[in-house]
Amino acid sequence: MQIDCRGLNCPEPVLRTKQALDEGRPETLVIIVDNETARENVLRFIRSRNLAASWKQEGDFYQITVSGAGEAGTAGAGEPRPATGETKAGADCLVILISSETLGQGSSELGSLLMRNFIYTLTRQDEPPEAVIFMNSGVKLCIEGSPVLEELSLLQEKGSRILACGTCLDYYGVKEKLAAGQVSNMYDIVELLGAASRTITL
């Protein structure tokens, strides 16, 4: 079975891959995408299903091949699986969504200071958040030169997952400068927010 996902926006390639795996029909599944972000998103999702995948570049697109896709669908079609690692369950699962590089409205200088203070304060908590998700201009806090790289690194050491929206990194042209956390996608982000017992949005 082949799925042509060229020209599709995030998270459609992942969603179409998920649908094919859940249906459990093909022994071999081939997904075609036209950019590195989509390739990595699909590969990460496939690996979350404990499946092996290989990829190769063909001209200006990427071909991802999944073996044993039929077994994956029949073994657990429709069962929820964490897309980017295990997520804690229960009352202590806190996920923070940061959608701007500054905190609040008004002075951008003050907003930058407040955001740095907020992230620093997260590192001082007894229980770190399960994940901190960065979207829109918030992804700039995860790139080279960010004033909070040390704090984000400390959060990772304490067990927090730092996720940066791949579409946002591409939009601002800073994907190659990512210095903290990992590239994520809208499917993974929605799954993570849905599994959280508490969320904070900035």
C-alpha positions in Angstrom: 0.0 0.0 0.0 1.3 3.5 -0.8 0.3 6.8 0.6 1.3 10.0 -1.2 1.5 12.8 1.4 3.3 15.3 -0.8 2.0 18.8 -0.3 0.1 18.0 2.9 0.5 20.2 5.9 1.3 18.9 9.4 -0.1 16.7 10.9 -1.9 15.1 7.9 1.0 12.8 6.9 1.0 11.3 10.4 -2.8 11.0 10.5 -2.9 9.2 7.2 -0.1 6.9 8.3 -2.0 6.2 11.5 -5.2 5.4 9.6 -3.3 2.9 7.4 -1.7 1.2 10.4 -4.9 1.0 12.3 -6.8 -0.6 9.4 -4.1 -3.3 9.4 -4.4 -4.2 5.7 -1.0 -3.9 4.1 2.0 -6.1 4.8 4.2 -3.3 3.5 3.3 0.4 3.7 5.0 3.1 1.7 4.6 6.7 2.6 5.8 9.5 0.3 6.5 13.0 1.8 8.2 16.0 0.3 10.1 17.5 3.3 12.4 16.5 6.1 10.0 17.6 8.9 7.2 15.4 7.6 9.7 12.5 7.1 10.9 12.8 10.8 7.4 13.1 12.1 6.2 10.0 10.3 9.3 8.0 11.3 8.9 9.0 14.9 5.2 7.9 14.8 6.0 4.6 13.2 8.7 3.9 15.8 6.2 4.6 18.6 4.2 1.6 17.2 7.3 -0.5 17.7 7.7 -1.0 13.9 10.8 -0.8 11.8 11.0 1.6 8.9 13.6 2.6 6.3 13.7 5.7 4.1 15.4 6.9 1.0 15.4 10.1 -1.0 14.0 10.0 -4.5 14.6 13.3 -6.2 12.8 16.0 -4.3 10.8 13.6 -2.1 11.3 10.9 0.5 10.0 7.4 0.4 9.4 5.7 3.8 8.9 1.9 3.9 7.3 0.1 6.8 7.4 -3.6 7.1 4.9 -5.7 9.1 2.3 -2.9 9.0 -0.6 -5.4 8.8 0.5 -7.1 12.0 0.5 -3.7 13.8 -3.0 -3.0 12.8 -4.5 -6.4 13.8 -2.6 -6.6 17.1 -3.9 -3.3 18.4 -5.9 -1.3 16.0 -7.4 1.8 17.6 -5.5 1.4 20.8 -3.9 4.7 22.0 -0.1 4.8 22.0 2.1 7.7 23.1 3.5 9.4 20.0 6.7 10.7 21.5 7.4 8.6 24.6 5.6 7.6 27.7 3.3 10.2 29.3 2.5 10.0 33.0 -1.1 9.5 34.0 -2.8 10.9 37.1 -3.2 14.2 38.8 0.5 15.2 38.6 0.8 15.2 34.8 1.4 18.9 33.9 2.0 20.1 30.4 2.9 23.7 29.6 2.2 25.3 26.2 4.3 28.4 25.3 3.2 30.1 22.1 5.3 33.3 22.3 8.9 34.2 23.1 7.6 36.9 25.5 5.1 36.7 28.3 2.0 38.9 28.4 1.0 42.0 26.4 2.6 45.4 26.4 6.4 45.9 26.7 8.3 43.3 24.7 11.4 44.0 26.9 9.4 43.3 30.1 7.7 40.3 28.4 11.1 38.8 27.7 12.2 39.2 31.3 9.0 37.7 32.6 9.4 34.7 30.3 12.9 34.1 31.4 11.8 34.3 35.1 8.9 31.9 34.4 11.1 29.2 32.9 13.7 29.7 35.5 11.1 29.2 38.2 10.0 26.0 36.6 13.5 24.6 37.2 13.1 25.4 40.9 9.9 23.3 41.4 10.0 20.1 43.3 8.1 18.3 40.5 9.0 19.4 37.0 6.3 19.5 34.3 5.9 16.4 32.1 6.5 18.5 29.0 7.0 22.0 27.8 5.7 22.6 24.3 6.9 25.6 22.2 4.8 26.9 19.3 4.7 30.0 17.1 7.5 32.5 18.1 7.9 30.5 21.3 10.2 28.1 19.4 12.8 30.9 19.3 13.4 30.1 23.0 14.7 26.7 22.0 17.3 27.9 19.4 20.9 29.0 19.6 21.3 32.3 21.4 18.2 31.9 23.5 18.6 33.3 27.1 16.9 30.2 28.6 18.9 27.3 27.0 20.5 26.5 30.4 17.1 26.4 32.1 15.6 24.2 29.3 18.6 21.8 29.6 18.1 21.6 33.3 14.4 20.8 32.8 15.4 18.0 30.5 17.8 16.6 33.1 14.9 16.6 35.6 12.8 14.6 33.2 10.7 17.2 31.3 10.3 16.8 27.6 11.0 19.9 25.6 9.1 19.9 22.3 9.3 22.5 19.5 6.7 22.7 16.7 8.4 21.7 13.5 6.1 23.8 11.3 6.9 26.8 13.5 10.6 26.2 13.3 10.4 26.0 9.5 8.2 29.2 9.3 10.8 31.2 11.1 13.7 29.5 9.3 15.4 28.4 12.5 15.1 24.6 12.4 18.8 24.2 11.9 19.5 26.3 15.0 17.4 24.1 17.4 19.6 23.8 20.6 17.2 22.4 23.2 14.6 19.7 23.0 13.3 17.9 19.9 11.2 18.7 16.9 7.5 17.7 17.3 4.3 18.0 15.3 0.7 18.9 15.8 -0.5 15.2 16.1 2.0 14.6 18.9 1.2 17.9 20.6 -2.5 17.3 20.6 -2.0 13.7 21.9 0.2 15.0 24.7 -2.2 17.9 25.7 -5.1 15.5 25.7 -3.4 13.0 28.0 -2.4 15.7 30.5 -4.4 16.1 33.7 -3.3 19.8 33.9 -2.2 22.3 31.3 -0.9 25.9 31.4 -1.0 28.0 28.3 1.1 31.1 27.9 
